[in-house]
Amino acid sequence: MSIIRKRSAAHKAYLPGNVRDNQYILAEFTLTDELFQQLSGKYSDLKPQPYYDFYQQLSVLFFELTDEVELENCQFIANDKLARVRYSQEMHQWQTNQQILFYYNPESHHLKKSFFDGSKRAKKVCLLFLATGSEIRVNAAHFHSKVSQVVEKFCEKIKLDKSDMRLRDHQHLTYDLFSKNKGCTITQAHKLREIDKRYASQKVTVPSHHSAMNYAVVTLKISNELLQQVEIDSHSKDPYNPLYMYLTDVFTMAAKRYNLNNGALIANGLVPIVRYSIHEIVSRVGELQMLGYNPEQSPCGIVSKWNAAELTDNVQLVFVATPENNSGHGFGRFLNQIEQAMQLMAVELEIEPTKEEMMVRFHQHLAYNY
């Protein structure tokens, strides 16, 4: 193999053939007094649910516009909850105090539904677009273009300045690190280029003043076998401290071995939410563990957050791409480093690849105001 081909291969990620693609786009805008006044005919303090007609009018308009461009899976959300999307063979929605989770199969599920409380004024409205079909990544630019058409027409219809609309494009690749050990011999080569570059190659442009985040989250389940590797004193106030310290030591060792210096271990039962931030942020917001990173700055190091008094079902291992990871070659090398680190961690923790899973989800996010 020539040197050029070796370098090219090093920057590709060879993912299992059963890898799952996922894409969803959020368009969000704040509900201002001006907007309420503009649509005052749909709002009345005298009604039991004064905001119901207002939300209903916006949702009907939204669904009409999505019909025009044949977008089949769209949700109108006005309850100030964080929308999260995951794959599932069965379609359903699940709400907590802070989140609304959508489980669906892009190849077979279609739904248009509204989520709001007509008696409460929401801070913002979220228009959620879920990608459908079997070629999600291939058609990502086309999907983004359709969504942009809907958003621009929606702004025009309600006389909302487009600059007040925030669009977030979320794309995931999800697979089991041990797929090959379970009999999946087919692989797919991915260069994992940045979203804006992939879109540009298909004549779809995004504003130059956008922000982008690229990171991976690996889910490590806490098994009985893993618990047996440490001494846990059930009478202690912090019985699981030895477990989380052990996992943190192994995680840090594996990450540093493969030059991954921007990450976090979350073992407190909270949902890690990675966001772009000028300054590094690590904070708890109710059910959520907020992790703010500036991908343009140097690595922030390894962060560990756990609750030693409780045993969590799984541990979330987060790796955030840095400028060193983001090159003209894309993120293939970054994902390869993560796989190598996790393989090493699996050996250290005596995880059986044929029986257990380590789910890897590679995230690519792009956000901008029109």
For each residue, the residues with C-beta under 8 A, 3 or more apart:
1: 5 6 9
2: 5 6
3: 6 7
4: 7 8
5: 1 2 8 9
6: 1 2 3 9 10
7: 3 4 10 11
8: 4 5 11 12
9: 1 5 6 12
10: 6 7 332 333 336
11: 7 8 191 327 329 330 332 333
12: 8 9 189 190 191 332
13: 189 190 191 192 331 332 335 336 339
14: 187 188 189 190
15: 19 173 175 187 188 190
16: 19 175 176 179 180 184 186 187 188
17: 184 185 186 187 188
18: 175 179 184 186
19: 15 16 173 174 175 188
20: 87 172 173 174 175
21: 106 135 136 137 171 172 173
22: 85 86 87 106 131 136 171 172 173 174
23: 131 136 137 140 143 169 170 171 172
24: 83 85 102 128 129 130 131 170
25: 128 129 131 143 144 147 167 168 169 170
26: 83 126 127 128 129 167 168 170
27: 126 127 129 147 151 154 165 166 167 168
28: 124 125 126 127 165 166 167 168
29: 124 125 160 164 165 166
30: 123 124 164
31: 35 36 78 121 122 123 124 125
32: 35 36
33: 36 37
34: 37 38
35: 31 32 38 39 158 160
36: 31 32 33 39 40 43 54
37: 33 34 40
38: 34 35 158 159
39: 35 36 42 43 54 57 58 158
40: 36 37 43
41:
42: 39 53 54 56 57
43: 36 39 40 50 51 53 54
44: 47 50 53
45: 50
46: 50
47: 44 50 52 53
48: 119
49: 52 117 118 119
50: 43 44 45 46 47 54 118 119
51: 43 54 55 116 117 118 119 120 121 122
52: 47 49 55 56 118 119
53: 42 43 44 47 56 57 118
54: 36 39 42 43 50 51 57 58
55: 51 52 58 59 76 78 114 116 118
56: 42 52 53 59 60 114 118
57: 39 42 53 54 60 61
58: 39 54 55 61 62 76 78 125 158
59: 55 56 62 63 76 114 116
60: 56 57 63 64
61: 57 58 64 65 154 157 158
62: 58 59 65 66 74 76 127 150 154
63: 59 60 66 67 74 76 112
64: 60 61 67 68
65: 61 62 68 69 150 153 154 157
66: 62 63 69 71 72 74 112 129 150
67: 63 64 70 71
68: 64 65 150 153
69: 65 66 146 149 150
70: 67 146
71: 66 67 74 129 146 147 150
72: 66 110 112 132
73: 104 106 109 110 111 112 129 130 131 132
74: 62 63 66 71 112 127 128 129 130
75: 83 102 111 112 113 114 115 127 128 130
76: 55 58 59 62 63 113 114 115 116 125 127 128
77: 81 83 100 114 115 116 125 126 127 128
78: 31 55 58 114 115 116 122 124 125 126
79: 100 115 116 117 120 122
80: 122 123 124
81: 77 95 96 98 99 100 115
82: 98 99 100 273 288
83: 24 26 75 77 99 100 102 126 128
84: 99 100 101 102 271
85: 22 24 101 102 104 128 130 170
86: 22 101 102 103
87: 20 22 103 104 105 106 174
88: 91 92 103 104 105
89: 105
90: 103
91: 88 103 104 105 109 111
92: 88 103
93: 100 101 102 103 113 115
94: 100 101 103
95: 81 99 100 101 115
96: 81 99 100 101 287
97: 286 287
98: 81 82 285 286 287 288
99: 81 82 83 84 95 96 271 287 288
100: 77 79 81 82 83 84 93 94 95 96 115
101: 84 85 86 93 94 95 96
102: 24 75 83 84 85 86 93 128 130
103: 86 87 88 90 91 92 93 94
104: 73 85 87 88 91 109 111 130
105: 87 88 89 91 108 109
106: 21 22 73 87 109 130 131 132 133 134 136
107: 132 133 134
108: 105
109: 73 91 104 105 106 132
110: 72 73 132
111: 73 75 91 104
112: 63 66 72 73 74 75
113: 75 76 93
114: 55 56 59 75 76 77 78
115: 75 76 77 78 79 81 93 95 100
116: 51 55 59 76 77 78 79 122
117: 49 51 79 120
118: 49 50 51 52 53 55 56
119: 48 49 50 51 52
120: 51 79 117
121: 31 51
122: 31 51 78 79 80 116 125
123: 30 31 80
124: 28 29 30 31 78 80
125: 28 29 31 58 76 77 78 122
126: 26 27 28 77 78 83
127: 26 27 28 62 74 75 76 77 150 151 154
128: 24 25 26 74 75 76 77 83 85 102
129: 24 25 26 27 66 71 73 74 143 147 150
130: 24 73 74 75 85 102 104 106
131: 22 23 24 25 73 106 136 139 140 143
132: 72 73 106 107 109 110
133: 106 107 136 139
134: 106 107
135: 21 138 139
136: 21 22 23 106 131 133 139 140 143 171
137: 21 23 140 171 173
138: 135
139: 131 133 135 136 142 143
140: 23 131 136 137 143 144 171 195 198 199
141: 144 145 198 199 202 204
142: 139 145 146 202 204
143: 23 25 129 131 136 139 140 146 147
144: 25 140 141 147 148 169 199 204 206
145: 141 142 148 149 204
146: 69 70 71 142 143 149 150
147: 25 27 71 129 143 144 150 151 167
148: 144 145 151 152 167
149: 69 145 146 152 153
150: 62 65 66 68 69 71 127 129 146 147 153 154
151: 27 127 147 148 154 155 162 165 167 370
152: 148 149 155 156 162 370
153: 65 68 149 150 156 157
154: 27 61 62 65 127 150 151 157 158 160
155: 151 152 158 159 160 161 162 164 165 370
156: 152 153 159
157: 61 65 153 154
158: 35 38 39 58 61 154 155
159: 38 155 156
160: 29 35 154 155 164 165
161: 155 164
162: 151 152 155 165 369 370
163: 369 370
164: 29 30 155 160 161 369
165: 27 28 29 151 155 160 162 369 370
166: 27 28 29 367 368 369
167: 25 26 27 28 147 148 151 367 368 369 370
168: 25 26 27 28 365 366 367
169: 23 25 144 195 365 366 367
170: 23 24 25 26 85 363 364 365
171: 21 22 23 136 137 140 195 363 364 365
172: 20 21 22 23 361 362 363 364
173: 15 19 20 21 22 137 190 192 361 362
174: 19 20 22 87 359 360 361 362
175: 15 16 18 19 20 179 359 360
176: 16 179 182 357 358 359 360
177: 218 339 342 343 346 353 357 358 359 360
178: 181 182 346 353 354 356 357 358
179: 16 18 175 176 182 184
180: 16 183 184 185
181: 178 353 354
182: 176 178 179 353 354
183: 180
184: 16 17 18 179 180
185: 17 180
186: 16 17 18
187: 14 15 16 17
188: 14 15 16 17 19
189: 12 13 14
190: 12 13 14 15 173 332
191: 11 12 13 329 330 332
192: 13 173 330 331 332 334 335 362 364
193: 197 198 330 331
194: 197 198 212 214 326 330 331 364
195: 140 169 171 198 199 206 212 364 366
196: 199 200 205 206 210 212 366
197: 193 194 200 201
198: 140 141 193 194 195 201 202
199: 140 141 144 195 196 202 204 205 206
200: 196 197 203 204 205
201: 197 198
202: 141 142 198 199
203: 200
204: 141 142 144 145 199 200
205: 196 199 200
206: 144 195 196 199 210 366 368
207: 210 368 369 370
208:
209: 368 369
210: 196 206 207 366 367 368
211: 276 366 367 368
212: 194 195 196 276 295 364 365 366 367
213: 274 275 276 293 295 320 321 363 364 365
214: 194 295 320 321 325 326 331 334 362 363 364 365
215: 274 293 318 319 320 321 362 363
216: 318 319 334 335 338 360 361 362 363
217: 272 274 316 317 318 319 360 361 363
218: 177 316 317 319 338 342 358 359 360 361
219: 314 315 316 317 357 358 359 361
220: 247 314 315 316 317 345 358
221: 313 314 356 357
222: 226 227 243 311 312 313 314 315
223: 226 227 351 356
224: 227 228
225: 228 229 350 351 352
226: 222 223 229 243 349 351
227: 222 223 224 230 232 243
228: 224 225
229: 225 226 246 349 350
230: 227 242 243 246
231: 242
232: 227 239 240 242 243
233: 236 239
234: 239
235: 239
236: 233 239 241
237: 309
238: 241 308 309
239: 232 233 234 235 236 308 309
240: 232 243 244 306 307 308 309 310 311
241: 236 238 244 245 308
242: 230 231 232 245 246
243: 222 226 227 230 232 240 246 247 311
244: 240 241 247 248 265 267 304 306 308
245: 241 242 248 249
246: 229 230 242 243 249 250
247: 220 243 244 250 251 265 267 315 349
248: 244 245 251 252 265 304 306
249: 245 246 252 253
250: 246 247 253 254 345 348 349
251: 247 248 254 255 263 265 302 304 317 345
252: 248 249 255 256 302
253: 249 250 256 257 348
254: 250 251 257 258 341 342 344 345 348
255: 251 252 258 260 261 263 302 319 341
256: 252 253 259 260 261 302
257: 253 254 341 344
258: 254 255 337 338 340 341 344
259: 256 337
260: 255 256 263 319 337 338 341
261: 255 256 299 301 302 322
262: 293 299 300 301 319 320 321 322
263: 251 255 260 302 303 317 318 319 320
264: 272 282 291 302 303 304 305 316 317 318
265: 244 247 248 251 302 303 304 305 306 315 316 317 318
266: 270 272 289 305 306 315 316 317 318
267: 244 247 304 305 306 307 312 315 316
268: 284 289 305 306 307 310 312
269: 307 310 312
270: 266 284 287 288 289 305
271: 84 99 287 288 289
272: 217 264 266 288 289 291 316 318
273: 82 288 289 290 291
274: 213 215 217 291 293 318 320 363
275: 213 281 290 291 292 293
276: 211 212 213 292 293 294 295 365 367
277: 280 281 292 293 294
278: 294
279: 292 294
280: 277 292 293 294 300
281: 275 277 290 291 292
282: 264 289 290 291 292 303 305
283: 289 290
284: 268 270 288 289 290
285: 98 288 290
286: 97 98
287: 96 97 98 99 270 271
288: 82 98 99 270 271 272 273 284 285
289: 266 268 270 271 272 273 282 283 284 305
290: 273 275 281 282 283 284 285
291: 264 272 273 274 275 281 282 303 318 320
292: 275 276 277 279 280 281 282
293: 213 215 262 274 275 276 277 280 300 320
294: 276 277 278 279 280 297
295: 212 213 214 276 320 321 322 323 326
296: 323
297: 294 300 322 323
298: 322 323
299: 261 262 322
300: 262 280 293 297 303
301: 261 262
302: 251 252 255 256 261 263 264 265
303: 263 264 265 282 291 300
304: 244 248 251 264 265 267
305: 264 265 266 267 268 270 282 289
306: 240 244 248 265 266 267 268 312
307: 240 267 268 269 310 312
308: 238 239 240 241 244
309: 237 238 239 240
310: 240 268 269 307
311: 222 240 243
312: 222 267 268 269 306 307 315
313: 221 222
314: 219 220 221 222
315: 219 220 222 247 265 266 267 312
316: 217 218 219 220 264 265 266 267 272
317: 217 218 219 220 251 263 264 265 266 342
318: 215 216 217 263 264 265 266 272 274 291
319: 215 216 217 218 255 260 262 263 334 338
320: 213 214 215 262 263 274 291 293 295
321: 213 214 215 262 295 325 326 331 334
322: 261 262 295 297 298 299 325 326
323: 295 296 297 298 326
324: 327
325: 214 321 322 331 333 334
326: 194 214 295 321 322 323 331
327: 11 324 330
328:
329: 11 191 332 333
330: 11 191 192 193 194 327
331: 13 192 193 194 214 321 325 326 334 335 362 364
332: 10 11 12 13 190 191 192 329 335 336
333: 10 11 325 329 336 337
334: 192 214 216 319 321 325 331 337 338
335: 13 192 216 331 332 338 339 360 362
336: 10 13 332 333 339 340
337: 258 259 260 333 334 340 341
338: 216 218 258 260 319 334 335 341 342 360
339: 13 177 335 336 342 343 360
340: 258 336 337 343 344
341: 254 255 257 258 260 337 338 344 345
342: 177 218 254 317 338 339 345 346 358 360
343: 177 339 340 346 347
344: 254 257 258 340 341 347 348
345: 220 250 251 254 341 342 348 349
346: 177 178 342 343 349 351 353 358
347: 343 344 350 351
348: 250 253 254 344 345
349: 226 229 247 250 345 346
350: 225 229 347
351: 223 225 226 346 347 356 358
352: 225 355 356
353: 177 178 181 182 346 356
354: 178 181 182
355: 352
356: 178 221 223 351 352 353
357: 176 177 178 219 221
358: 176 177 178 218 219 220 342 346 351
359: 174 175 176 177 218 219
360: 174 175 176 177 216 217 218 335 338 339 342
361: 172 173 174 216 217 218 219
362: 172 173 174 192 214 215 216 331 335
363: 170 171 172 213 214 215 216 217 274
364: 170 171 172 192 194 195 212 213 214 331
365: 168 169 170 171 212 213 214 276
366: 168 169 195 196 206 210 211 212
367: 166 167 168 169 210 211 212 276
368: 166 167 206 207 209 210 211
369: 162 163 164 165 166 167 207 209
370: 151 152 155 162 163 165 167 207
